[in-house]
Amino acid sequence: MKQEQLVLGIETSCDDTSVALLKHTKGKIPEILAVELFNQEKILEKFGGIVPEIASRNHTEKLPYLLKDILTQTNITLDKIDIIGVTTHPGLLGPLLTGINAAKTLSLVNKTPIIPINHIYAHIEAIFLDQSSVNINYPYIGLAISGGHTAFFLVKNSSSFALLGTTIDDAAGEAFDKGGKILNLQYPAGRVIDQRSKLGDENYHKFPIGLQNQKNSTMSFSGLKTSLKDYVFKNSYIFDQENKDNFNNICASYQKAIVGAISLKLKYAIIEAKSQTGLETLPIVIGGGVACNSQLRETISSAYKNVYFVPAKYCTDNAAMIANLACRTPQNVLNFPMSLEIDAKSRIINKKEFIR
C-alpha cells in the first residue's frame, strides 16, 4: 500500500449526486482536494419527496459533469486515482446502481480497485474529516440520524458497528418531512421546521414520544406524526395568517418531541454500550442530515458529555464522507476484476428484530 493515495468518492444513495477527491496519508486526517454536489431538492419539491426514477436519471446526467469538475479543479487525471470508494448500501436501488456502475466503468478502464461503502457508517465516521476527531478514540457510541435512518451503534473500529437500537418505523428525518407535509411546508421540511421553531414556544402543545416507557434505545416516530395530523385536523385555524404565532408554536412543539425522543433513547444506548464494553465513559458521535438541527445540537450537548457532532457541511449526503471511509477501510478493497462484481443492497437493518 502506498504511503500517499488519491481516493475518489462517489455518493448516489438517494437524491444527492456527489463526487470528491481526497489525498490520504497514513496516520493523518485526509486532505479534501475537491468536493462537488448536485442537490435535487428543487426538482423533487413539487413531488413532496423522493421519486427514485427521477433521482436516478439526474444522477446519470450529472455524474460525468461533477467528475470532470473535480478533475479540472485538481489537475488530476483518472489514471492517477489509486482507489474508488462508492456507496453500495443502504439506499434506493436505482440511485445506488448509477453510482456503482460509474465506479465499475472507471475500474474497468483503469483497473482501479474499489472499496464498497456503507452509507450509514460513512455518516458517522465523517467525524474523522474534522480536526476535533483527535480527541475521539474507539470504541464510541455513534448515532446516524437522517431522512432514511435513525440508529445507535457501538463503534469498535471503522469496520465494526454493533447495532444498539433503531427506529421501528419512520426515521427522524422522515418525521420532519412528513410532518412538514401535514403542515403544508415545502420539501424538505426539516430545515424549515427548525427555523420556525426558533420563533415559537416548544411547550405550547405536548406531542407524544413513542416507546418512551421502554427502557431501551428502540424508537418510533409514526405515532408522533399521527398525533400532529390529528391536531391539525382539529385546529385548522393555525394556517390562518393571523395565527402564525400558533403555527410556529406547533412547529416548535413537534420538533421538541422528535429531539426529546432521540435524547431519551440515547440515554439507554449509553447504558447498553457501557454494559458491553465495561467502560465508564465513551465518546458520542452524531452524524447525518438531521444532525444539522440546531435544537438537537443544543439539547444533546447540554444533556451529555463528550459529544461530537459531524461538521454541518459533512452531515448531508456527500462523497467526502464516502472517500473518507474508503481511506479507513483498506482491508475491504476489491482489486480488478473482482471490483466489477459489486452490487447494491437497499437495507442493512431488520427493524422487526426490535419490535417488542
N, C-alpha and C positions, 0 to 999 in steps of 0.2 A: 504494500500500500504506500502510495506517495505521501510525503510529509505535507504537501500542499495540494489541494484538489479544487477543481471548479465543479460545482454541483448545480445542476439545473432542476428547478422545482416546477411542477405542473399541477394546478388545482382546478377541477371542474366538477366537484361533487354535487353541486346544487345549481345556483343561478349566477354565481360569480366566476368569471373566467380570469385566471391569474397565472402568470409565469414569473419566475425570479431566478437570479443567478447569484450564487454565494461563493465566496472563497473560503475554504475550510483549511485551517492549520491545526494539526492535532494539539489538543490541550488548550485551545483558545476559543473565545466566542467567535462564531462565524462572521465574516465581513460581508455585508449585503452590498453587492455591486450594483444591482438593479432589480426593481420590482415594478411590474405593470399589472393593472387590474381593470377589467371591464365589468361594470355593475349593471345588472338588468332591471333594477328597481323601477325605473321609469317605464320600461317596456311592459313589465308584468303588473304594474299598478292598476291598470284598467281591469285586470282579471281578479284582483284581490288576493293574489297568491301565486305560487309557482305553478307553471304549466310545463311539465318535463319535456315535451316535444319542442316547444318554443325555446326553452333554455338550451336544449341540445343543439338546435340549429344555430343559435347565437354563439355557442362555444366553438362550433365548427368554423363559423365565419371569422371569429375574432382571434382565435389562437395563432394563426400564421402571422397576423399583423403585430400582435403583442410580442411574439418570439423575435420577429425582425427588429422591433423597437429595442429590446434589451441587448440584442447582439450589436446593434448600431451604437447604443449608448456606451457600451463597454469595449467596443472594438475587438470583440472576441468572436471567433468562428466556431461553428458547431463541432468541428473535428477536435477542438481543444477541450471540450467538455469531458470530464472524467466519469461522472455518474449522473444519472437522471433519477430523481425522486418523483413519483407520481402517485396521487391519491387513487387507491383501488377499492377502498371500503371505509366506512359505510357511506351511503348516499343514494341518489336516484340513478338507476341503472343506465339510462340513456346518457345523461350528462357525464357519468363516470367513464363510460366507454369512449367518449370523444377524447378525453384526456389520455386515457390508456392507449388508444390507437395512435395518437400523436407521438407518445413516448415510444411505442413499438416501431413506428416508422423511423424515428431518429436512431433508434438502436439498430435497426436493420441496415440503415445507410452507413453508419459509422462504427457499428459493433460496440456501441456504448452500453455498459452494464446498467441495469435498472434496479432500484430498490422500491418495492411496493410499500405504500404508506397508509397507515390507519389515520384517517382524517381527525377522529376524535382525540386520539393520543397526541397528534400534532398540535391541536389547540392548546393542550396543557403544557407540553414540552416547549411551546413557543416562549415560555418564560426565559429560556436559555439564550434568547436573542437579545436579552437586556442585561445591562451591567449589574443590576441588583441580584442577578442569579448567583453571584459569587457567594452569597450567604445561604444558598439552598443546598442541602445535602439529601441524598436518598437515605431512607425512604421518606416520602412525603405524601400528604393527602392531596389528591387532585380532584378538582371539580370542573367538569366540562359542562358548560351551560349555554345552549344555543337554540336555534329555531327547531332543530330536529332531535336534540338530545339534552338530557339533564341527568348527570350521573356522577357519583362519587367513586373514586378509585384509591386504592393503596398502591402507590407507585414505588416499586423497589429498584428499578433502573429503567433505562429508556425502552426496554423491551418487555418489561414485566409490569402489567397493570391488573391488579386484582379488584374486581368489581365489589364495592361495598353496598351500594344501593342505587336505585334509579327510579324514574317515574314509571308508573304502570300504564299511563295513557298519554296525555299531551305533555310535550316538553314546555319549559318555562317560556321559551320564545314563541311557541305556538299559542300559549295562553295570552301573551301580549298581542299577537297578531289577530287571533280570533276575537279577543276582547275588543280590539280596535275596530274590527268589522261590525260588531254589535253596536259600538259607539259611533259608527259612521266616520271613522278616521281613515286617513289614507294608509295604504300599504307601503312599506312595513310600519306597523303601529308602535313598536317598542320605543323608538326614539321620541315619537310624538307624545305618548303617554308619560314618558319621563319628563318632558318639557312642561306638559300641562300640570303634572303633579306638583311641580315647584310653585305653582300658583294656587294650589288647593290645600284643603285640610284633610290629612290622611285618616283622621279619626271621625270623619263625617258619617261614615257607614261601615259597619263591621262585616266584611265578607269572610266566608269560612276558609279554614286551612285544611286541606284534605289529609286524612290519616294522621291528624295531629296527636291522637291518643296512642298510636302505635310507636313504641319506643325503639324505632329502627330508622334507617335512612331511606326507606321507601317513600316515594312521593306520588301525589295525584293532583292534577290541576283541572280535570274535566268538571268536577263539581263546582269549582270556583267560577268557571266560565258559564255554567248553567245558572248559577246564582246571579251573576251580572245580567244575564239575559232576562231573568225573571224580574229583576229590579227595574230594568229599562222598560219592560213591558208595562209595569205598574206605574212608572213615573216618567212617562214620555216627555213631560214638560221640561226636563233638563236640556232638551235640544233647542228650546226657545232661546232667542238671543238674550233676553233679559235675565235668563237663568244660567249664564255662562259660568258664574262662580260655583254653582252647584255641580255643573258638568265637570269643572276642574277638581272639585271635591271628590267626585266619584272616580275620576282617573287616579287621584292620589290614594284613595281607599283601596281600589283594586290593585294598584301597584304594591301597596303595603302588604296585602295578603300574599302576593307572589314572593316578594322578598322575605316576608316573615316565614313562609314555608321553607324556603331554602336555608335560612339562618337556623331554624329549629332542627331541621334534618341534618345539618352539618354537625350539630352537637352529638348526634348519635353516630355519625360517621367517624368522628374523632374518638369516641368511646370504643368503637369496634377496632379502629386502627391501633389504638393503644393496647388493646387486648391481644391483637395478633402479633404485635412487634415487641411488646414488653417495654416500650419507650414511653417516657412521661410527656415529652413534647415532640411534636412533628411539625415541620413547615406545612402551610396550607397554600396551594397554588390554584388560582382560579382563572380560567380562560374560556374563550368562546364569545360569540356576538353579544349575548346578554350581560357578559362581564363588563360591558361599557356602561351599564346602567348606573347612574350616579347614586341613587338610594341604596342599591345593592353594595356598592363600594363603601359607602359611609357606614351602613349597618353592620356589615361583616367585619370591617376594620375596627369598629368600636367594640364589637362583642367578642372578638377573638384576637389572640396574639399570634405573631409570626405569620402574618398573612401577606401573600404576594399576588398581585393582580398582573396578568399579562398586559403590557402596554396596549392602549386602545387601538393603535394602528395595526397591531397584530392579532386583535381579537376576532374580527370578522374574517371570513374565508379569504385566505391569501396563500400564495405559493412560497413565500419566505418561510413560513412555518413548516411547509412540506419539505423544502430543501434542508431546513434545519434538522428535522427528524431523520432525514436520509443521512446527514453527516453523523448523527449519533447512533445509527444502527447499521454499521458497515457489514455486520455478520449476516444481514438479510439480503445481501446483494445477489442478484441473478445475472450471471455473465451471459453474453451472447453465445449460443442461440436460445438458452433457457429463458432469457428475458422476453422472448416473443410468446411465451406461454402464459403470462399473467392474465388474470381476468378480474371482473368486477364482482363485488358482493354488496348487496343492499343493506344488510343488517349485521350487527355483531352482538346485540343484546336480546336475550329472550325474556321479555317483560313478564311472561306468565310465571316464571320462576319466583317472582317477587310478590305475587298476589297471594294474600293470606285471608 
